[in-house]
């Protein structure tokens, strides 16, 4: 796992961001979701390194990256700030332009990055999300039951933080194991790594602030872009798990077509955690979509 990578950390945008880097070729940034870390890419990382210089980073608030105190408006954990982290990380590594593969929360960061820093993103692949604003606007009972953590994590401090910190192992398994694929997609090494990071000081705060920002200031930023007609300009491909909740509740492709100029995609025979559930299928799609970047 990550046998061709080295671990490092850089100070960018006021925080230390942990990442692994390996491979050769065009730059490819990998962003993870909740309640995970860059380790979600462990089943595809070495294959990706055959053709790309891969940077797999931990978002602020997650993994071994910094978990700063927040502010009343949650701007510290806005996707705007988290996207700026990643742009500055890539620039310090020497990459002013790069492609992105992102899952879950990381895909929300990538969406904002492509809006705020359009010149930086060559191609982008997003896994198992619809745009944040459309998901909140169209929430129904089916979604609320399946994504209960969306509404738990945004409760005021310190309730959700206290409950997570009281039993982080149970919280982890209650989130990842309750999806359609159960615990099947996860290696024990991955579970151990996610559990380790969830127990770090400030991890519960970082997670909650990420979600609080998504339910407040991120929605304001998204609406501002819609009002201005600012859309994702780079080629975008989206995938969602056919047994997961997102594709059952939302018309994923239609929602992305409202906010992106050049988008296609389809479901995969997977649950939510596509990189760990069907890594071979993900690699097939990566090779198809990003082959132009190798020319």
C-alpha positions in Angstrom: 0.0 0.0 0.0 1.5 3.3 -1.1 4.8 1.4 -1.7 5.9 4.0 -4.3 5.1 7.0 -2.2 6.8 9.2 0.4 5.0 10.9 3.2 5.5 14.6 3.9 3.8 17.8 5.2 3.7 21.3 4.0 2.6 24.6 5.7 0.1 26.2 3.3 -2.7 28.7 3.9 -2.0 28.8 7.6 -2.1 25.0 8.2 0.1 22.0 7.9 -1.3 19.6 5.3 -0.2 16.0 5.4 0.2 14.2 2.0 1.8 11.4 0.1 3.5 11.9 -3.2 4.6 9.3 -5.7 4.7 8.3 -9.4 5.6 10.3 -12.5 3.7 12.1 -15.2 1.0 14.8 -15.1 -0.1 15.9 -11.6 -3.1 14.3 -10.1 -4.6 15.4 -6.7 -6.6 12.9 -4.7 -9.1 14.1 -2.0 -10.9 11.9 0.5 -14.2 12.1 2.3 -15.6 11.6 5.8 -14.8 10.0 8.2 -11.6 9.0 6.3 -8.2 10.2 5.2 -6.1 9.9 2.1 -5.8 6.2 2.9 -9.1 5.7 1.0 -6.9 5.6 -2.2 -4.7 2.7 -1.0 -6.2 0.2 -3.4 -5.5 2.3 -6.5 -2.6 4.5 -5.5 0.3 2.3 -6.8 -1.5 1.8 -10.1 -2.1 5.5 -10.5 1.6 6.1 -9.9 2.3 4.3 -13.2 1.1 7.3 -15.2 0.7 10.3 -12.9 2.5 12.2 -10.2 0.0 11.6 -7.5 -0.6 13.7 -4.5 -2.9 12.2 -1.9 -3.7 14.7 0.8 -5.5 14.9 4.1 -8.0 17.7 4.2 -7.7 20.2 7.0 -9.6 18.8 10.0 -8.9 15.2 8.9 -6.1 12.7 9.2 -2.7 14.1 10.1 -3.4 17.5 8.8 -3.9 20.4 11.2 -7.3 20.9 12.8 -7.5 24.6 13.6 -10.0 26.3 15.8 -12.9 27.7 13.9 -14.9 30.9 13.9 -18.6 31.8 14.4 -19.2 31.8 10.6 -17.3 28.5 10.1 -15.2 30.2 7.4 -12.1 28.4 8.7 -13.7 25.2 7.4 -15.4 26.6 4.4 -14.8 24.7 1.2 -13.3 28.0 -0.1 -10.5 27.8 2.6 -10.1 24.0 2.1 -9.8 24.4 -1.6 -7.2 27.2 -1.1 -5.2 24.7 1.0 -5.0 22.3 -1.9 -4.1 25.0 -4.5 -1.3 26.3 -2.4 -0.1 22.7 -1.6 0.1 21.9 -5.3 1.8 25.2 -6.1 4.5 24.6 -3.5 5.0 21.2 -5.0 5.5 22.8 -8.4 2.2 22.2 -10.0 0.2 25.2 -11.2 -2.1 23.0 -13.1 -3.4 19.5 -12.2 -6.3 17.1 -12.4 -8.4 15.9 -9.5 -10.2 12.7 -8.3 -12.2 13.4 -5.2 -14.7 11.5 -3.1 -17.5 12.6 -0.7 -16.3 15.7 1.3 -13.2 16.0 -0.8 -15.4 16.2 -3.9 -17.1 19.2 -2.3 -13.7 20.8 -1.8 -12.8 20.0 -5.4 -16.1 21.5 -6.7 -15.2 24.8 -4.9 -11.6 24.6 -6.1 -12.8 24.3 -9.7 -15.0 27.4 -9.3 -12.5 29.6 -7.4 -9.3 28.5 -9.2 -10.6 27.5 -12.6 -7.2 28.0 -14.2 -5.6 25.4 -12.0 -7.8 22.4 -12.9 -7.4 20.5 -16.1 -9.9 17.6 -15.5 -11.9 16.5 -12.6 -13.6 13.3 -11.5 -16.1 13.4 -8.5 -17.4 10.3 -6.7 -20.8 9.8 -5.2 -22.0 13.3 -4.5 -24.5 15.8 -6.0 -23.8 19.5 -5.5 -24.1 20.5 -1.8 -26.8 23.2 -2.4 -29.0 20.9 -4.4 -28.7 18.1 -1.8 -29.8 20.4 1.0 -32.6 21.9 -1.0 -34.0 18.5 -2.0 -33.5 16.7 1.3 -36.3 14.2 1.9 -37.0 11.5 4.5 -35.0 8.8 2.7 -32.0 11.0 2.5 -32.3 12.2 6.1 -32.4 8.7 7.4 -29.4 7.5 5.4 -27.4 10.6 5.9 -28.3 11.2 9.5 -24.8 12.4 10.3 -25.3 15.5 8.1 -27.8 16.7 10.6 -26.1 15.4 13.7 -22.7 16.9 13.0 -24.1 20.4 12.5 -25.6 20.7 15.9 -23.9 23.4 18.1 -20.6 22.7 19.9 -20.0 20.7 22.0 -22.7 18.0 21.6 -21.6 16.1 18.5 -17.9 16.5 19.4 -18.5 15.1 22.9 -20.5 12.1 21.6 -17.9 11.2 18.9 -15.0 11.6 21.3 -16.7 9.3 23.8 -16.6 6.3 21.4 -14.8 7.1 18.1 -14.6 3.4 17.1 -18.3 3.1 17.4 -18.9 6.3 15.5 -16.6 5.2 12.7 -18.4 1.9 12.2 -21.8 3.4 12.6 -21.0 5.7 9.6 -19.0 3.6 7.2 -20.6 0.2 8.1 -24.2 1.4 7.8 -23.9 2.1 4.1 -25.2 -0.3 1.5 -22.0 -2.3 1.2 -21.5 -2.7 5.0 -17.9 -3.2 6.1 -17.1 -5.3 3.1 -15.1 -2.8 1.1 -12.7 -1.9 4.0 -9.4 -3.7 4.8 -8.5 -3.9 8.4 -5.5 -1.7 7.7 -7.8 1.0 6.5 -10.2 0.7 9.4 -7.3 0.9 11.8 -6.0 4.1 10.1 -9.4 5.8 10.0 -9.9 4.9 13.7 -6.4 6.2 14.6 -7.0 9.5 13.0 -10.5 9.9 14.4 -9.0 9.7 17.9 -6.5 12.5 17.3 -6.9 15.7 19.3 -9.3 18.1 17.4 -10.5 15.5 14.9 -14.1 15.6 16.1 -14.0 19.4 16.0 -12.6 19.4 12.5 -15.3 17.0 11.2 -18.1 18.9 12.8 -16.8 22.3 11.5 -16.5 20.9 8.0 -20.2 19.9 8.1 -21.3 23.1 9.9 -19.6 25.1 7.1 -21.4 23.0 4.5 -24.8 23.8 6.0 -24.1 27.6 6.2 -21.3 29.6 4.5 -20.7 27.0 1.8 -24.3 27.3 0.7 -24.0 31.1 0.5 -20.9 30.7 -1.7 -22.6 28.2 -3.9 -25.7 30.4 -4.4 -23.4 33.4 -5.2 -21.9 31.4 -8.0 -25.2 30.4 -9.4 -26.4 34.0 -9.3 -23.3 35.1 -11.1 -23.4 32.3 -13.6 -20.1 31.0 -12.5 -19.9 27.3 -13.5 -17.3 24.5 -13.6 -15.4 25.0 -16.8 -13.0 22.0 -16.9 -14.1 18.6 -18.2 -16.0 16.9 -15.4 -17.0 13.2 -15.0 -19.2 12.1 -12.1 -19.9 8.6 -10.8 -22.2 7.4 -8.1 -22.9 4.0 -6.5 -26.0 2.3 -7.8 -26.7 0.8 -4.4 -26.0 4.0 -2.6 -28.4 6.7 -1.5 -27.2 9.7 -3.6 -28.2 8.1 -6.9 -31.6 7.0 -5.5 -32.6 10.3 -4.1 -31.1 12.8 -6.6 -30.7 12.9 -10.4 -27.0 13.2 -10.0 -26.0 14.0 -13.6 -28.9 16.5 -14.1 -27.8 18.4 -11.0 -24.2 18.6 -12.1 -25.3 19.8 -15.6 -26.8 22.8 -13.8 -23.5 23.9 -12.4 -20.9 22.6 -14.9 -20.4 23.2 -18.6 -18.9 19.9 -19.7 -20.0 17.0 -17.7 -21.0 13.4 -18.1 -21.1 10.3 -15.9 -23.0 7.3 -14.8 -23.5 4.9 -11.9 -21.1 2.1 -10.9 -22.1 -1.2 -9.3 -20.9 0.0 -6.0 -21.9 1.5 -2.7 -20.8 4.9 -1.5 -17.1 4.1 -1.0 -16.2 3.6 -4.7 -12.4 3.7 -4.4 -12.5 0.8 -1.8 -15.6 -1.0 -3.1 -14.8 -1.3 -6.8 -11.1 -0.1 -7.3 -10.7 -2.1 -10.5 -13.7 -0.3 -12.1 -12.5 3.0 -10.9 -9.2 2.4 -12.5 -10.9 1.6 -15.8 -12.8 4.9 -15.7 -9.6 6.8 -14.7 -7.7 5.4 -17.6 -10.6 6.4 -20.0 -11.2 9.9 -18.7 -7.6 11.1 -18.0 -5.9 9.5 -21.0 -5.9 12.9 -22.7 -3.7 14.3 -19.9 -1.0 11.8 -20.9 -0.6 13.1 -24.4 
